[in-house]
Amino acid sequence: METFVNYGSFIALVMLAIGVMSQMWKIHKNKSSEDISLIAVTFRSIAMIIILLKMIYMKDWYLISGQGVLIVTYIFYIIMILKYRFAGKMA
């Protein structure tokens, strides 16, 4: 049962990363991130870091690896948001 929970948790975090990737695709396709709240993205980023620190403290390697995938994906998401948010203002 523990193995199922471990793999299930990892898969759930990867699914969250896939959800973020779908948002990234939408940003890329529309070349805009104006409808995305930077405050909400900031709060989610802080929450993900806190959760990762908790997982590291617990030494739960399944969750750490899953959260790592999510955080790396989220970093690219933030880069895309900022790129499209400020691209028009810098041109």
N, C-alpha and C positions, 0 to 999 in steps of 0.2 A: 504494500500500500504506500509506503514512504517513497518508493521509486516512482510510482504513478504521480504522486503529489509533486515531487521534484521536477519530473519531466513536464507535467501539466503547468506548473508555475513558469518554467522556462518558455514553453510554447505560448503561454498567455502574454508574456513580455515581448516575445517576437511578434505576436499578432498586434500588439500596441505599436511596435515599430513599423509594421506594415501599414497600419492606419495613418501614421505620420507620413510615410512615403506617399500615400495617396494624396495627402494634402500638399506635399512637395510637388507632385505631378500637376496638381491643379494650379499652383502658383506658377510653375514653369510654363504651363500651357497658356494661362491668361496673362503672363508677364506682369502680374500685380499681386501685392500682398496687403493692399489697403484695407481689406475687410477683416484682417487678423489683428486682434488686440495684443499689443506689445506687453501690456501689464499682465494679461492672462498667461502669455508665453513665459514671462519672467517668473511668475508664481509657480508655474508647472516645472520650470527648470530648477528652481530652488527646492521644490518638493522632491524631484527626482534625485537630486544630490543628497538630500537628507535620507531618503530611503536607501540609496546606495551605501551611505555610511553605516546605516543600521545593518544592512546585509553583510557588509565587511566585518562589522563587530560580531555578528552571529556566525561568521565563517560559513555561510551557506553558498557554496560555489555555484550551484545551479541558478540561484537567484542573482548572484553577482554577475554571472556571464549573461543572463537574460537582460538584466538592467544595463549592463555594459553595451549590449547591442542597441537597446533603446536610447541610451544617452548619446552614442555616436551618431545614430540616425537623427536625433533631435538637434545635435550641434549643426549638422548639415541643413536641417530645417530652419534653424535660426539664421544661418548664413544666407539662405535663400530669401527669407523674409526681409532681412536688412538690405540685401542687394537690390531687390525689387522696390522696397520702400523708398530708398534713397537714390535710386538710379535716375529717376526723372528730375530730382531736385539738384543733382550734381551736373546734369547736362546743360 
